[in-house]
Amino acid sequence: MDIKIHRGQEQIGGCITEVSTATSRVFIDMGQNLPGVGEPTTPDEDREMVEGIFAQNRKEHEAVFYTHSHVDHIGLLQYVPSHVPQFIGEGGKETTMAKHELLLKTNKPKSTTSEVGLKEDDSQGPRESHAQEHQVILQRIQGFNTWERPKPHTAPRPIEVGDIRVTPYFCCHSAYDCYMLLIEADGKRIWHTGDFREHGYLGKGLMPTIKHYATDIDTLIIEGTMLGRADQCIHEREVSRRMALAMEAFKYVVVLASATDIERLASIKQAARLAKKDYYISNRYLRKTMSIFTRREASVSKGLFDFHPKFLRSSDANATMRKRGFVFISTASQLACVKNICKGIDQSELLLIYSAWDGYYKDPEQVKANPRYKLFREAFDNVVDIHTSGHADRDTLARVITAINPRESIIGIHKDPGTTLKSLDIPDDLKAKVKE
């Protein structure tokens, strides 16, 4: 069995890993580069790269498996040859479809989408092009194969691709429905962590999963996002507690967060409840993801993931919001909407809780690639950062590597250039197995 890391050992995101035998091969993730990471590429260049990868080392049996639905892991899905099956968890498929359904609707020509408020002078050319792109992506996602997340204490079912067997194991990350993968072939066992963490509500299953299923592993492929960062990752419960204190101190609160991070949304919801404030949204994708989370997870989470926000059909705050105060959950694309909602509110009573990676507004390359986060912060006089990473901290990485104790090799991916797993507090014999 051969392992090839096409991309990801010297960058965060854009990961592509290939595992092959004489007759079969599987790819783990087909990720798009994140803004500010690596050299910018055009869609044509991305397509050529993926086509080039599939043109080499062809096998009778092939498939692509996605650890989760973040764009740096799934963003090149439309370039995968149509005859190659693609696999993802059921929840990941549903949220990705919802995203592209909304983008398709938004980018259709104005004659068919007047209800979404396109202006009369909007150019149809670029919109039509984007609509076609999202239509293609939707068609590909609709054809995805999925696996169902097993009930607690139930082993997942393996998926066979020729003589390779892939088994998905649920894990905690800052996206919905994420998985680690066990790949077995030629008498060898590979454990691919994908992106993961322990400090979320769902992270309590990390070490039990590792100890029960990641046994007799020959090669460990592990993410290392936090290798170069000394951040202390607080638990989502602490995120919620700090948010509640901030919400109690200000009458009006806007929270900038991701629409696909089910655990962060739960933290915000819990904090608003403790602060005795209603929480509102107006973003249609956020409304859709909350609906998906509630339908799929509310009954098994004892209400933690049961979301019932108040939905604003216009961008103006109503009289009740003004009188009682509010928590408004926003994405980075909603600055104009937020300004309308907060129009006329005394800035001394208004707070922005920034609940995203601080690199989006601190790193010059990130700001250049996507200035929306920095612009969002600058629109508020009062701002507090309350966030925790979606990735395992250095201590967790070390404990996972030590617990798995692979026989042959350890490969670090999804990490900054120049960082190394050898810098972790792990035994010397494991450091010697790190391949860079």
C-alpha positions, -999 to 999 in steps of 0.1 A, spaced: 0 0 0 14 34 -10 6 68 5 11 101 -13 4 135 1 -4 156 -30 -9 188 -9 -11 197 28 22 190 45 34 226 43 1 245 44 -32 247 63 -60 235 41 -62 224 5 -55 189 16 -53 160 -9 -41 125 2 -39 94 -19 -37 58 -7 -33 31 -33 -27 -6 -39 -20 -25 -71 -57 -24 -81 -74 3 -61 -70 38 -47 -88 63 -25 -84 100 -20 -90 116 14 -103 151 8 -100 172 -24 -96 206 -8 -94 241 -22 -66 264 -10 -77 288 17 -74 326 10 -39 338 16 -25 302 16 -1 292 -12 -2 308 -46 -36 320 -58 -51 297 -85 -79 301 -110 -107 276 -114 -90 264 -147 -57 258 -128 -76 239 -101 -93 218 -127 -60 211 -144 -44 201 -112 -71 176 -102 -72 162 -137 -35 157 -136 -37 139 -103 -64 115 -116 -45 109 -149 -16 94 -130 -15 61 -111 -50 51 -124 -66 20 -108 -95 -2 -116 -113 9 -84 -112 45 -72 -131 68 -49 -129 101 -29 -137 103 8 -143 136 25 -136 140 62 -160 170 64 -176 198 44 -152 228 49 -141 242 16 -104 235 22 -113 198 23 -142 196 -2 -138 226 -24 -125 208 -56 -153 182 -57 -166 194 -90 -133 186 -108 -133 149 -97 -139 127 -128 -176 119 -130 -171 81 -130 -153 83 -96 -177 79 -66 -175 105 -38 -184 98 -2 -193 120 27 -213 119 59 -251 124 56 -250 157 75 -221 171 56 -239 164 23 -271 181 35 -254 213 47 -233 215 15 -263 211 -7 -282 238 13 -253 262 8 -251 257 -30 -289 257 -34 -290 292 -18 -260 304 -39 -277 291 -71 -309 310 -62 -290 341 -54 -270 341 -86 -298 334 -111 -307 362 -135 -330 389 -121 -359 379 -142 -363 347 -122 -350 359 -88 -368 392 -81 -377 379 -47 -341 380 -35 -338 417 -42 -314 420 -71 -311 456 -84 -322 465 -118 -286 474 -129 -271 441 -116 -250 425 -143 -264 391 -154 -232 379 -170 -212 371 -139 -243 360 -121 -252 336 -148 -216 322 -147 -218 317 -110 -252 302 -112 -239 276 -137 -210 268 -114 -233 262 -85 -256 241 -106 -227 219 -116 -216 216 -80 -252 208 -68 -255 180 -94 -222 165 -82 -232 167 -46 -266 151 -53 -247 121 -66 -226 117 -35 -226 85 -16 -231 89 21 -226 70 53 -249 74 83 -234 83 117 -238 52 139 -255 55 173 -233 58 203 -214 26 213 -221 12 178 -193 4 154 -195 21 120 -198 1 88 -168 -1 65 -169 9 29 -150 -12 3 -133 3 -28 -117 -27 -45 -93 -42 -20 -93 -10 2 -116 -7 31 -125 27 46 -143 31 80 -155 66 91 -154 75 129 -173 106 141 -152 133 157 -155 169 170 -145 199 148 -158 234 140 -180 220 112 -210 198 113 -206 160 109 -168 154 108 -149 121 107 -116 104 111 -110 75 87 -94 41 91 -80 28 58 -71 -9 55 -54 -27 26 -25 -50 20 -24 -60 56 -18 -24 67 -38 1 87 -38 38 83 -55 63 106 -63 97 91 -76 122 116 -90 148 93 -95 180 114 -104 174 150 -104 187 186 -113 176 221 -125 209 236 -160 210 221 -193 195 235 -188 166 212 -151 162 219 -156 139 249 -157 109 225 -122 116 211 -100 95 233 -125 66 238 -127 64 200 -89 64 196 -84 38 223 -111 15 211 -107 17 173 -73 32 164 -54 0 173 -26 -18 156 -20 13 133 9 13 110 7 49 97 -9 79 114 -18 109 92 -26 137 116 -35 174 113 -12 199 129 -30 233 126 -20 244 161 16 232 160 29 268 155 5 284 180 8 286 217 -30 292 221 -47 277 251 -79 262 238 -108 269 261 -138 246 261 -170 256 243 -187 257 278 -163 285 287 -169 303 254 -206 303 263 -200 314 299 -179 344 287 -205 353 261 -232 353 287 -213 378 309 -207 400 279 -244 398 269 -255 408 304 -233 439 302 -247 453 270 -283 457 259 -276 450 222 -252 423 211 -241 412 177 -222 379 174 -201 371 144 -199 334 139 -200 306 113 -233 292 100 -220 256 100 -204 254 135 -232 236 154 -213 238 187 -205 275 185 -242 282 177 -252 262 207 -228 282 229 -244 314 216 -279 301 222 -270 290 257 -254 323 265 -284 343 253 -307 322 275 -285 329 305 -285 366 297 -323 365 293 -322 378 257 -339 366 226 -316 356 198 -323 366 162 -310 358 127 -318 370 92 -293 350 72 -312 323 51 -283 298 51 -280 302 89 -317 296 92 -313 264 70 -284 250 89 -301 256 123 -331 238 109 -309 209 98 -292 207 132 -324 208 151 -340 181 130 -310 158 131 -296 164 165 -321 179 190 -335 146 202 -301 131 208 -284 161 224 -309 167 252 -318 200 237 -283 214 233 -287 215 195 -323 225 195 -324 259 177 -354 282 175 -342 317 167 -364 346 159 -361 353 121 -360 388 108 -376 391 74 -363 426 69 -330 442 80 -347 466 104 -349 459 142 -384 458 154 -399 476 184 -396 445 206 -359 441 199 -353 478 206 -372 477 239 -359 444 253 -324 442 238 -312 414 216 -286 390 205 -282 390 167 -262 362 152 -245 373 119 -221 360 93 -193 381 79 -213 388 47 -241 406 66 -225 439 76 -250 460 56 -279 442 73 -263 446 107 -258 483 102 -295 487 94 -306 467 124 -283 488 147 -292 521 131 -298 547 158 -287 525 186 -263 543 211 -229 527 205 -223 526 243 -251 500 245 -239 480 215 -213 452 216 -198 430 189 -187 395 200 -162 384 175 -163 346 175 -140 336 147 -103 331 141 -84 364 148 -61 358 118 -90 369 96 -85 405 107 -49 405 120 -30 387 92 -24 411 63 -27 383 37 -60 372 51 -73 408 52 -62 413 16 -79 381 5 -111 387 24 -115 421 42 -150 415 54 -140 404 89 -118 435 95 -145 458 81 -171 441 104 -150 448 135 -143 484 125 -180 491 124 -183 488 162 -169 509 190 -171 480 215 -156 446 204 -146 415 224 -131 384 210 -146 352 225 -135 322 205 -118 288 207 -102 269 179 -118 241 159 -85 223 160 -67 202 185 -41 220 207 -6 208 211 -13 188 242 -42 170 225 -21 163 195 6 148 217 -19 126 236 -35 113 204 -1 104 188 11 87 220 -22 68 224 -22 55 188 16 48 188 18 38 152 43 11 143 59 26 112 53 63 105 36 96 114 27 121 88 17 157 96 -7 176 73 -28 207 75 0 226 92 20 258 87 52 257 68 82 250 91 62 234 119 69 199 129 52 172 150 87 165 165 82 197 185 55 180 206 60 164 239 60 128 226 85 99 232 117 100 212 108 67 194 77 84 181 96 115 170 118 92 150 88 80 131 77 115 119 81 117 81 86 153 68 
